[in-house]
Amino acid sequence: MIKKEDHHPMESLLRMDRIPHIWCPGCGIGTTVTAFIVALEKLKLDFNKVCVVSGIGCTGRVAGYINLDSFHTTHGRAIPFATGIKLGNPELKVVVFSGDGDLISIGGNHFIHAARRNIDLTVICVNNFIYAMTGGQVAPTTPLTAYTTTSPYGNFELPSNVPQLAESAGAVYVARWTALHIRRLTNSIIEALQKPGFSVVEVISPCAMYYSRINRLGDGIDMMKFYHENSVIKHNEPTENLDIDYQKEIIVGKFINRERPTFTDSYNDWLVTEKKAQSKSMI
């Protein structure tokens, strides 16, 4: 017989009928989900007004495990789905929870234009440097010289700098932490959830089964030790300095926190102006 004290403290926000999850030992996605749940609980949000949207990939499975209204969408299309939800019901707090391949590669165009429009979304991008679910291929965030199944001699393509991309496209809040920085990550998610507009939190996460194994970096614990020894907190660092080199220093922190009218605000302002213009034209 299961005692009350044996219940998982977060089970109210998890779909326990789908546990155990499919994530590999050493993966940082579960830690990131923990940070997200703690952030929701600390904010005391109305969970009936919180929606999670994710795409395809390891992180895309988050929508299926979170006990909230959730949408597991097609590859690269999490942000346009989330945009439609937000515009259809502006009262909802809409969170996009997906991976670097889904958001920055096939979904990159949607990422850019949602940031440009300043759609009121919180985007949590779990970056593990690789396409892990589909066989360990090179991703848009794979560091130079790193090995993958499709770069057996080392990656030669310049990787995307997620914070710089987010800032240049128009995001109002941009932060980066690793899955090791659980408390700081939680606080950043809290800030991002409270920030009106397009907010991005990048989470550097160990992939022990593909990225680590192919590059002979040890297991998930070894990668966490690397994050502990090589992460440098530099709040407000210019985002052009945030490139991630192979097994080199990783700059983490909160980089962007600015004010811009959201898409909905801009639309409502335009609507008021348009109605006034129409009224004058009818006189």
Backbone as numpy.savetxt, mean C-alpha at the origin, in Angstrom:
# Nx Ny Nz CAx CAy CAz Cx Cy Cz
-12.30 -28.01 24.18 -13.15 -26.81 24.18 -12.27 -25.56 24.18
-12.59 -24.60 23.26 -11.81 -23.38 23.15 -12.26 -22.38 24.21
-11.32 -21.92 24.98 -11.62 -20.92 26.00 -11.65 -19.53 25.38
-12.40 -18.64 26.03 -12.53 -17.28 25.53 -11.18 -16.60 25.40
-10.30 -16.88 26.36 -9.00 -16.21 26.33 -8.10 -16.75 25.23
-8.49 -17.89 24.61 -7.70 -18.45 23.52 -8.05 -17.83 22.17
-9.08 -17.01 22.12 -9.48 -16.39 20.87 -8.43 -15.37 20.43
-8.24 -15.26 19.13 -7.29 -14.30 18.60 -7.81 -12.89 18.87
-6.99 -11.99 19.39 -7.48 -10.65 19.75 -7.95 -9.82 18.56
-7.59 -10.23 17.34 -8.00 -9.48 16.16 -9.05 -10.20 15.34
-9.62 -11.26 15.88 -10.50 -12.08 15.05 -11.78 -11.35 14.61
-12.16 -10.29 15.30 -13.35 -9.55 14.88 -13.14 -8.87 13.54
-11.88 -8.62 13.17 -11.59 -7.98 11.90 -10.93 -8.94 10.90
-10.96 -10.23 11.22 -10.42 -11.24 10.31 -11.51 -12.25 9.96
-11.48 -12.75 8.76 -12.40 -13.81 8.36 -11.79 -15.14 8.82
-12.11 -15.53 10.04 -11.47 -16.67 10.66 -11.77 -17.99 9.93
-12.86 -18.03 9.17 -13.18 -19.25 8.42 -12.22 -19.47 7.27
-11.41 -18.44 6.94 -10.43 -18.56 5.86 -9.01 -18.71 6.38
-8.88 -18.77 7.68 -7.57 -18.96 8.29 -7.33 -20.46 8.46
-6.12 -21.00 8.21 -4.85 -20.30 8.00 -4.73 -19.68 6.61
-3.95 -18.61 6.55 -3.77 -17.90 5.29 -2.75 -18.62 4.40
-2.58 -18.11 3.19 -1.69 -18.76 2.22 -0.28 -18.17 2.22
-0.03 -17.11 3.01 1.27 -16.45 2.94 2.37 -17.34 3.50
3.53 -17.22 2.90 4.65 -18.10 3.24 5.28 -17.72 4.59
5.97 -18.66 5.23 6.72 -18.33 6.45 7.75 -17.25 6.15
7.81 -16.25 7.00 8.77 -15.17 6.83 8.26 -13.99 6.03
7.09 -14.13 5.41 6.50 -13.03 4.63 6.08 -11.90 5.56
6.19 -10.66 5.08 5.84 -9.51 5.90 4.43 -9.00 5.72
3.64 -9.66 4.86 2.28 -9.16 4.61 1.43 -9.28 5.87
1.56 -10.40 6.59 0.78 -10.58 7.82 1.07 -9.51 8.84
2.34 -9.11 8.96 2.71 -8.04 9.88 2.07 -6.73 9.46
2.05 -6.50 8.16 1.44 -5.27 7.65 -0.07 -5.26 7.91
-0.71 -6.41 7.78 -2.14 -6.52 8.09 -2.38 -6.22 9.57
-1.49 -6.71 10.43 -1.59 -6.42 11.87 -1.54 -4.92 12.12
-0.59 -4.24 11.46 -0.48 -2.79 11.63 -1.76 -2.10 11.18
-2.33 -2.57 10.09 -3.56 -1.98 9.56 -4.73 -2.17 10.53
-4.86 -3.38 11.07 -5.96 -3.65 12.01 -5.81 -2.83 13.28
-4.59 -2.74 13.80 -4.36 -1.93 15.00 -4.71 -0.46 14.72
-4.35 0.02 13.53 -4.67 1.40 13.17 -6.18 1.63 13.15
-6.92 0.68 12.56 -8.38 0.80 12.53 -8.96 0.83 13.94
-8.45 -0.05 14.80 -8.97 -0.11 16.17 -8.65 1.16 16.94
-7.46 1.71 16.77 -7.09 2.93 17.49 -7.91 4.13 17.03
-8.27 4.15 15.77 -9.06 5.27 15.25 -10.54 5.15 15.61
-10.94 3.94 16.05 -12.34 3.69 16.42 -13.29 4.07 15.29
-12.92 3.66 14.08 -13.75 3.94 12.93 -15.01 3.07 12.94
-16.03 3.53 12.26 -17.22 2.71 12.05 -16.87 1.70 10.96
-16.70 0.44 11.35 -16.24 -0.57 10.40 -17.24 -0.82 9.28
-18.47 -0.40 9.48 -19.47 -0.52 8.42 -19.23 0.51 7.31
-18.32 1.45 7.59 -18.01 2.48 6.60 -16.55 2.42 6.14
-15.94 1.25 6.31 -14.57 1.04 5.85 -14.59 -0.06 4.79
-13.92 0.20 3.68 -13.91 -0.75 2.57 -12.47 -1.00 2.14
-12.11 -2.26 1.90 -10.76 -2.63 1.45 -10.84 -3.18 0.04
-9.97 -2.66 -0.84 -9.91 -3.11 -2.23 -8.48 -3.57 -2.53
-8.34 -4.71 -3.16 -7.01 -5.17 -3.55 -7.06 -5.84 -4.91
-5.90 -5.96 -5.54 -5.80 -6.56 -6.86 -5.29 -7.99 -6.78
-4.48 -8.36 -7.75 -3.96 -9.73 -7.84 -2.52 -9.78 -7.31
-2.16 -10.88 -6.70 -0.82 -11.05 -6.15 -0.90 -11.48 -4.70
0.24 -11.68 -4.08 0.27 -12.12 -2.68 -0.49 -11.15 -1.79
-0.19 -9.85 -1.92 -0.86 -8.85 -1.08 -2.32 -8.70 -1.47
-2.64 -9.01 -2.71 -4.02 -8.93 -3.15 -4.96 -9.84 -2.38
-4.40 -10.84 -1.70 -5.23 -11.74 -0.91 -5.75 -11.11 0.38
-5.22 -9.94 0.73 -5.63 -9.29 1.98 -7.14 -9.07 2.01
-7.72 -8.65 0.89 -9.15 -8.37 0.87 -9.98 -9.58 1.29
-9.48 -10.77 1.02 -10.22 -11.97 1.36 -10.13 -12.37 2.82
-9.16 -11.82 3.56 -8.97 -12.17 4.96 -9.49 -11.11 5.93
-9.67 -9.88 5.44 -10.15 -8.80 6.30 -11.67 -8.86 6.40
-12.18 -8.84 7.62 -13.62 -8.95 7.84 -14.29 -7.58 7.76
-14.17 -6.98 6.58 -14.81 -5.72 6.25 -15.41 -5.87 4.85
-16.21 -4.89 4.42 -16.60 -4.90 3.02 -15.33 -4.86 2.18
-15.15 -5.84 1.32 -13.89 -5.92 0.59 -14.11 -6.39 -0.84
-13.21 -5.98 -1.70 -13.28 -6.31 -3.12 -11.92 -6.82 -3.59
-11.89 -8.05 -4.09 -10.68 -8.62 -4.68 -10.83 -8.48 -6.18
-10.16 -7.49 -6.76 -10.42 -7.10 -8.14 -9.43 -7.73 -9.11
-9.49 -7.31 -10.35 -8.60 -7.82 -11.39 -7.22 -7.19 -11.28
-6.26 -7.77 -12.00 -4.87 -7.36 -11.88 -4.66 -5.91 -12.32
-4.13 -5.10 -11.40 -3.82 -3.72 -11.69 -4.99 -2.76 -11.62
-6.16 -3.28 -11.26 -7.36 -2.44 -11.32 -7.93 -2.10 -9.95
-7.16 -2.29 -8.89 -7.66 -1.99 -7.55 -8.02 -0.52 -7.39
-7.18 0.37 -7.89 -7.42 1.80 -7.71 -8.64 2.28 -8.48
-8.87 1.90 -9.74 -10.12 2.35 -10.39 -11.37 1.78 -9.74
-11.33 0.54 -9.25 -12.45 0.00 -8.50 -12.69 0.86 -7.25
-11.61 1.15 -6.53 -11.71 1.94 -5.30 -12.22 3.35 -5.60
-11.78 3.91 -6.71 -12.25 5.24 -7.11 -13.76 5.25 -7.31
-14.25 4.23 -8.01 -15.69 4.14 -8.22 -16.47 4.02 -6.92
-15.93 3.23 -6.00 -16.59 3.06 -4.70 -16.64 4.39 -3.95
-15.50 5.09 -3.94 -15.42 6.35 -3.20 -16.34 7.40 -3.80
-16.40 7.49 -5.10 -17.26 8.48 -5.74 -18.73 8.11 -5.60
-19.01 6.79 -5.57 -20.38 6.35 -5.39 -20.90 6.58 -3.99
-20.01 6.49 -3.00 -20.40 6.71 -1.60 -19.25 7.41 -0.88
-19.19 8.76 -0.98 -18.08 9.51 -0.40 -17.92 9.34 1.11
-18.94 8.84 1.80 -18.84 8.67 3.25 -17.93 7.48 3.62
-17.67 6.61 2.69 -16.85 5.43 2.98 -15.37 5.80 3.09
-14.67 5.12 3.99 -13.21 5.19 4.06 -12.70 4.03 3.21
-12.11 4.34 2.07 -11.72 3.31 1.10 -10.20 3.13 1.13
-9.77 1.89 1.34 -8.35 1.55 1.45 -7.97 0.59 0.33
-6.93 0.93 -0.40 -6.38 0.03 -1.41 -5.17 -0.66 -0.80
-5.21 -1.98 -0.74 -4.17 -2.77 -0.06 -3.65 -3.78 -1.08
-2.51 -3.49 -1.70 -2.03 -4.38 -2.75 -0.51 -4.31 -2.85
0.06 -5.02 -3.84 1.51 -5.14 -3.94 2.12 -4.22 -4.98
3.45 -4.20 -5.03 4.15 -3.32 -5.95 3.90 -3.70 -7.41
3.81 -4.97 -7.71 3.54 -5.38 -9.08 2.16 -4.95 -9.54
1.19 -5.13 -8.68 -0.19 -4.79 -9.00 -0.39 -3.29 -9.12
0.19 -2.51 -8.21 -0.05 -1.07 -8.15 0.88 -0.26 -9.04
2.13 -0.67 -9.16 3.12 0.16 -9.84 3.40 -0.32 -11.26
3.16 -1.59 -11.55 3.40 -2.10 -12.90 2.14 -1.99 -13.74
1.32 -3.02 -13.79 0.12 -2.98 -14.62 -0.87 -1.92 -14.14
-0.83 -1.60 -12.86 -1.72 -0.57 -12.33 -1.10 0.81 -12.24
0.10 0.97 -12.80 0.82 2.23 -12.65 0.08 3.45 -13.18
-0.58 3.30 -14.33 -1.30 4.43 -14.91 -2.45 4.87 -14.00
-3.15 3.90 -13.41 -4.23 4.23 -12.49 -3.68 4.91 -11.24
-2.53 4.44 -10.75 -1.88 5.04 -9.58 -1.58 6.52 -9.84
-0.99 6.79 -11.00 -0.59 8.16 -11.34 -1.81 9.09 -11.39
-2.85 8.66 -12.07 -3.97 9.58 -12.29 -4.89 9.70 -11.08
-4.93 8.68 -10.24 -5.68 8.83 -8.98 -4.95 9.82 -8.07
-3.61 9.80 -8.09 -2.84 10.77 -7.31 -3.01 12.17 -7.90
-2.99 12.27 -9.23 -3.17 13.57 -9.89 -4.52 14.18 -9.54
-5.56 13.35 -9.56 -6.90 13.83 -9.24 -7.09 14.05 -7.73
-6.20 13.49 -6.95 -6.28 13.52 -5.48 -7.57 12.86 -4.99
-7.81 11.66 -5.50 -8.93 10.86 -5.03 -8.68 10.51 -3.56
-9.71 10.60 -2.74 -9.56 10.37 -1.30 -9.45 8.87 -1.01
-8.25 8.33 -1.21 -7.97 6.91 -0.98 -6.71 6.78 -0.13
-6.68 5.74 0.68 -5.45 5.36 1.39 -4.88 4.13 0.70
-3.68 4.26 0.16 -3.04 3.17 -0.58 -1.90 2.59 0.25
-2.00 1.31 0.58 -0.92 0.61 1.28 -0.28 -0.33 0.26
0.95 -0.01 -0.11 1.67 -0.77 -1.14 2.74 -1.62 -0.48
2.54 -2.93 -0.46 3.54 -3.85 0.10 4.53 -4.20 -1.01
5.77 -3.78 -0.82 6.81 -3.92 -1.85 7.79 -5.01 -1.43
7.77 -6.14 -2.17 8.72 -7.22 -1.88 9.73 -7.42 -3.01
9.80 -6.46 -3.94 10.82 -6.40 -4.99 10.67 -7.46 -6.08
9.53 -8.17 -6.12 9.46 -9.30 -7.04 8.00 -9.68 -7.29
7.73 -10.36 -8.40 6.42 -10.97 -8.60 6.46 -12.34 -7.92
6.00 -12.40 -6.69 6.18 -13.61 -5.90 5.15 -14.69 -6.20
3.89 -14.30 -6.40 2.84 -15.31 -6.55 2.94 -16.05 -7.89
3.50 -15.40 -8.90 3.48 -15.98 -10.25 4.80 -16.58 -10.69
5.76 -16.73 -9.78 6.98 -17.44 -10.15 8.28 -16.73 -9.93
8.26 -15.54 -9.32 9.51 -14.88 -8.98 10.13 -14.07 -10.10
9.28 -13.48 -10.96 9.81 -12.68 -12.07 10.26 -11.30 -11.60
11.06 -10.64 -12.48 11.51 -9.29 -12.19 10.31 -8.35 -12.14
10.33 -7.41 -11.21 9.22 -6.48 -11.01 9.70 -5.05 -11.24
8.80 -4.08 -11.32 9.24 -2.69 -11.52 10.01 -2.12 -10.34
10.02 -2.82 -9.21 10.75 -2.34 -8.04 11.99 -3.19 -7.73
12.28 -4.18 -8.56 13.45 -5.04 -8.32 14.73 -4.20 -8.38
15.56 -4.22 -7.34 16.79 -3.42 -7.35 17.74 -3.86 -8.46
18.57 -2.94 -8.90 19.59 -3.25 -9.89 20.50 -4.37 -9.37
20.85 -5.28 -10.25 21.74 -6.44 -10.05 21.08 -7.60 -9.32
19.87 -7.41 -8.77 19.22 -8.51 -8.05 18.78 -9.59 -9.03
18.83 -10.83 -8.58 18.43 -11.96 -9.42 16.95 -12.26 -9.24
16.31 -12.64 -10.35 14.96 -13.17 -10.32 14.90 -14.30 -11.35
13.76 -14.96 -11.46 13.67 -16.06 -12.44 13.73 -15.55 -13.87
13.43 -14.27 -14.09 13.52 -13.71 -15.44 14.69 -12.74 -15.59
15.52 -12.63 -14.57 16.78 -11.89 -14.68 17.89 -12.74 -14.06
18.17 -13.90 -14.68 19.13 -14.85 -14.10 20.56 -14.33 -14.05
20.84 -13.24 -14.76 22.18 -12.65 -14.72 22.18 -11.31 -13.98
21.05 -11.04 -13.31 20.93 -9.80 -12.55 20.08 -8.76 -13.27
19.27 -8.03 -12.53 18.39 -7.03 -13.13 19.19 -5.82 -13.60
18.93 -5.37 -14.84 19.62 -4.19 -15.37 18.68 -3.01 -15.55
17.36 -3.18 -15.23 16.39 -2.11 -15.39 16.33 -1.24 -14.13
16.34 0.08 -14.33 16.25 0.99 -13.19 14.90 0.80 -12.50
14.88 0.52 -11.20 13.61 0.28 -10.50 12.84 1.57 -10.22
11.54 1.42 -10.05 10.69 2.56 -9.70 10.95 2.98 -8.26
10.93 4.27 -8.05 11.02 4.87 -6.73 9.58 5.23 -6.34
8.94 4.40 -5.54 7.51 4.55 -5.26 7.18 5.89 -4.60
7.90 6.33 -3.56 7.58 7.64 -2.97 7.73 8.80 -3.94
8.76 8.76 -4.78 8.95 9.85 -5.75 7.83 9.85 -6.79
7.44 8.67 -7.24 6.33 8.56 -8.18 5.05 9.12 -7.57
4.79 8.76 -6.31 3.58 9.24 -5.64 3.59 10.76 -5.48
4.72 11.30 -5.03 4.80 12.75 -4.84 4.64 13.50 -6.15
5.38 13.08 -7.18 5.35 13.80 -8.45 3.98 13.74 -9.10
3.22 12.67 -8.83 1.89 12.54 -9.40 0.84 13.34 -8.63
1.15 13.73 -7.39 0.23 14.59 -6.64 -0.25 14.08 -5.30
0.28 12.96 -4.80 -0.16 12.43 -3.51 0.08 13.46 -2.40
-0.83 13.48 -1.42 -0.72 14.47 -0.33 -0.01 13.91 0.90
0.10 12.59 0.98 0.80 11.97 2.12 1.59 10.78 1.58
2.87 10.75 1.88 3.73 9.65 1.41 4.68 9.24 2.53
4.70 7.96 2.85 5.61 7.43 3.86 6.13 6.07 3.41
7.24 5.69 4.01 7.78 4.34 3.75 8.34 3.77 5.05
7.97 2.51 5.31 8.54 1.77 6.43 8.79 0.35 5.97
9.46 -0.43 6.79 9.60 -1.85 6.51 8.63 -2.61 7.41
8.45 -3.88 7.10 7.57 -4.71 7.93 8.13 -4.89 9.34
9.38 -4.53 9.54 9.98 -4.58 10.87 9.49 -3.43 11.75
9.22 -2.28 11.15 8.87 -1.07 11.90 7.37 -1.05 12.21
6.93 -2.03 12.97 5.50 -2.25 13.15 4.79 -1.06 13.80
5.36 -0.46 14.85 4.70 0.66 15.51 4.72 1.91 14.64
5.83 2.19 14.02 5.92 3.36 13.14 5.01 3.19 11.93
4.96 1.98 11.41 4.07 1.69 10.29 2.61 1.89 10.69
2.26 1.41 11.87 0.89 1.60 12.37 0.54 3.08 12.47
1.46 3.87 13.01 1.21 5.31 13.14 1.06 5.99 11.78
1.85 5.55 10.80 1.74 6.13 9.46 0.40 5.77 8.83
-0.05 4.55 9.03 -1.36 4.16 8.49 -2.47 4.98 9.15
-2.34 5.22 10.46 -3.31 6.08 11.16 -3.34 7.47 10.53
-2.17 8.05 10.30 -2.11 9.38 9.69 -2.68 9.37 8.28
-2.34 8.33 7.51 -2.82 8.25 6.13 -4.34 8.11 6.08
-4.90 7.34 6.99 -6.35 7.16 7.03 -7.08 8.46 7.38
-6.43 9.31 8.14 -7.05 10.58 8.55 -6.81 11.71 7.55
-5.94 11.49 6.59 -5.56 12.54 5.65 -6.52 12.57 4.46
-7.22 13.67 4.24 -8.08 13.75 3.05 -7.23 13.81 1.78
-7.55 12.95 0.84 -6.79 12.93 -0.40 -6.07 11.62 -0.62
-5.22 11.60 -1.62 -4.52 10.38 -2.04 -3.28 10.18 -1.17
-3.33 9.19 -0.28 -2.23 8.92 0.65 -1.59 7.58 0.32
-0.27 7.52 0.42 0.47 6.31 0.07 1.42 5.92 1.20
1.31 4.68 1.64 2.26 4.13 2.61 2.90 2.92 1.95
4.20 3.01 1.68 4.95 1.89 1.10 5.53 1.06 2.24
5.41 -0.26 2.14 5.93 -1.16 3.16 6.92 -2.12 2.50
8.19 -2.01 2.86 9.19 -2.93 2.34 9.06 -4.24 3.10
8.79 -5.32 2.37 8.44 -6.59 3.01 9.35 -7.72 2.53
9.79 -8.58 3.44 10.62 -9.71 3.02 9.82 -10.74 2.23
10.41 -11.24 1.15 9.86 -12.38 0.41 10.88 -13.50 0.52
10.68 -14.36 1.49 11.68 -15.39 1.81 11.68 -16.55 0.82
10.58 -16.75 0.11 10.47 -17.91 -0.77 11.08 -17.67 -2.15
10.97 -16.45 -2.66 11.50 -16.17 -4.00 12.67 -15.20 -3.96
12.39 -13.94 -3.61 13.45 -12.94 -3.67 14.65 -13.33 -2.81
14.38 -13.72 -1.58 15.47 -14.07 -0.67 16.20 -15.34 -1.11
15.43 -16.34 -1.51 16.04 -17.63 -1.87 16.88 -17.50 -3.14
16.33 -16.81 -4.16 17.05 -16.65 -5.42 18.34 -15.87 -5.21
18.30 -14.88 -4.32 19.48 -14.04 -4.07 20.32 -14.52 -2.89
19.93 -15.67 -2.31 20.68 -16.28 -1.21 20.87 -15.31 -0.03
19.74 -14.76 0.39 19.76 -13.78 1.48 19.29 -14.36 2.81
19.06 -15.66 2.85 18.60 -16.28 4.08 17.09 -16.35 4.14
16.55 -16.49 5.35 15.10 -16.59 5.51 14.51 -15.23 5.88
13.23 -15.24 6.26 12.56 -14.00 6.61 13.21 -13.29 7.78
13.68 -14.05 8.76 14.35 -13.45 9.92 15.63 -12.75 9.50
16.37 -13.38 8.59 17.61 -12.76 8.10 17.32 -11.43 7.40
16.22 -11.40 6.64 15.87 -10.17 5.94 15.43 -9.09 6.93
14.71 -9.50 7.98 14.33 -8.55 9.01 15.56 -7.99 9.72
16.55 -8.83 9.96 17.80 -8.36 10.58 18.48 -7.33 9.68
18.42 -7.60 8.36 19.00 -6.64 7.42 18.28 -5.30 7.50
16.95 -5.35 7.57 16.18 -4.10 7.70 16.56 -3.36 8.98
16.74 -4.12 10.05 17.08 -3.51 11.34 18.43 -2.80 11.27
19.37 -3.41 10.57 20.73 -2.87 10.53 20.93 -1.81 9.45
20.05 -1.78 8.45 20.30 -0.92 7.29 19.20 0.09 7.00
18.17 0.14 7.83 17.13 1.15 7.65 17.54 2.43 8.37
17.41 3.55 7.68 17.77 4.85 8.25 16.55 5.75 8.18
16.10 6.24 9.34 14.93 7.10 9.39 15.33 8.53 9.04
14.75 9.05 7.96 15.01 10.42 7.53 13.68 11.06 7.13
12.97 11.59 8.11 11.72 12.26 7.80 11.98 13.46 6.90
11.04 13.71 5.99 11.10 14.86 5.06 12.25 14.79 4.06
12.84 13.62 3.91 13.89 13.46 2.91 13.30 13.67 1.51
13.98 14.43 0.65 13.49 14.59 -0.73 13.32 13.22 -1.39
12.19 13.03 -2.04 11.89 11.69 -2.56 12.83 11.24 -3.66
13.51 12.18 -4.33 14.46 11.75 -5.37 15.66 11.02 -4.77
15.80 11.08 -3.45 16.90 10.38 -2.78 16.50 9.00 -2.25
15.31 8.53 -2.61 14.77 7.33 -1.98 14.87 6.08 -2.84
15.73 6.10 -3.85 15.96 4.87 -4.62 16.49 3.78 -3.69
16.13 2.55 -3.98 16.59 1.42 -3.17 17.58 0.60 -4.00
18.82 0.55 -3.55 19.86 -0.24 -4.21 19.92 -1.63 -3.58
20.46 -2.55 -4.32 20.52 -3.94 -3.86 21.35 -4.07 -2.58
20.68 -4.53 -1.51 21.33 -4.78 -0.22 22.13 -3.59 0.30
21.56 -2.41 0.08 22.18 -1.19 0.59 21.22 -0.51 1.57
21.59 0.64 2.05 20.80 1.40 3.00 19.39 1.68 2.45
18.38 1.53 3.31 17.01 1.84 2.94 16.54 3.03 3.77
16.21 4.12 3.10 15.71 5.30 3.81 14.22 5.14 4.06
13.81 5.28 5.31 12.40 5.16 5.69 11.98 6.43 6.42
10.66 6.62 6.52 10.16 7.78 7.24 8.91 8.34 6.59
8.52 9.52 7.04 7.39 10.26 6.45 7.98 11.38 5.61
7.66 11.39 4.32 8.33 12.31 3.40 7.44 13.44 2.91
6.17 13.18 2.73 5.25 14.18 2.20 4.01 14.25 3.08
3.63 15.47 3.44 2.38 15.70 4.18 1.93 17.12 3.84
1.11 17.23 2.79 0.73 18.53 2.27 -0.78 18.60 2.05
-1.24 19.80 1.75 -2.68 20.01 1.58 -3.01 20.28 0.11
-4.05 19.63 -0.38 -4.59 19.88 -1.71 -6.08 19.57 -1.67
-6.89 20.26 -2.45 -8.32 19.89 -2.50 -8.47 18.48 -3.06
-9.34 17.70 -2.46 -9.60 16.36 -2.99 -10.40 16.48 -4.28
-10.49 15.39 -5.01 -11.28 15.36 -6.24 -12.73 15.75 -5.96
-13.28 15.20 -4.89 -14.67 15.49 -4.54 -14.87 16.95 -4.20
-13.93 17.54 -3.45 -14.01 18.96 -3.12 -13.97 19.82 -4.39
-13.04 19.48 -5.28 -12.91 20.24 -6.53 -14.17 20.13 -7.37
-14.73 18.93 -7.41 -15.96 18.73 -8.19 -17.11 19.54 -7.60
-17.25 19.49 -6.28 -18.35 20.23 -5.64 -18.20 21.74 -5.85
-16.95 22.23 -5.77 -16.73 23.66 -6.02 -17.10 24.02 -7.45
-16.70 23.17 -8.39 -17.03 23.42 -9.80 -18.54 23.39 -10.00
-19.21 22.46 -9.32 -20.65 22.32 -9.47 -21.39 23.57 -8.99
-20.94 24.12 -7.86 -21.55 25.34 -7.34 -21.36 26.49 -8.33
-20.14 26.63 -8.84 -19.84 27.69 -9.81 -20.68 27.53 -11.07
-20.80 26.29 -11.54 -21.56 26.02 -12.76 -23.03 26.35 -12.57
-23.57 26.00 -11.42 -24.99 26.29 -11.16 -25.25 27.79 -11.09
-24.32 28.55 -10.50 -24.45 30.00 -10.43 -24.41 30.59 -11.83
-23.51 30.07 -12.66 -23.39 30.57 -14.03 -24.66 30.29 -14.82
-25.24 29.12 -14.61 -26.47 28.77 -15.31 -27.63 29.65 -14.85
-27.64 29.93 -13.53 -28.72 30.78 -13.01 -28.65 32.17 -13.60
-27.43 32.73 -13.73 -27.28 34.06 -14.30 -27.68 34.09 -15.77
-27.37 33.01 -16.48 -27.69 32.97 -17.91 -29.18 32.90 -18.18
-29.96 32.48 -17.16 -31.40 32.35 -17.31 -32.14 33.63 -16.96
-31.41 34.59 -16.37 -32.05 35.85 -15.99 -32.24 36.74 -17.22
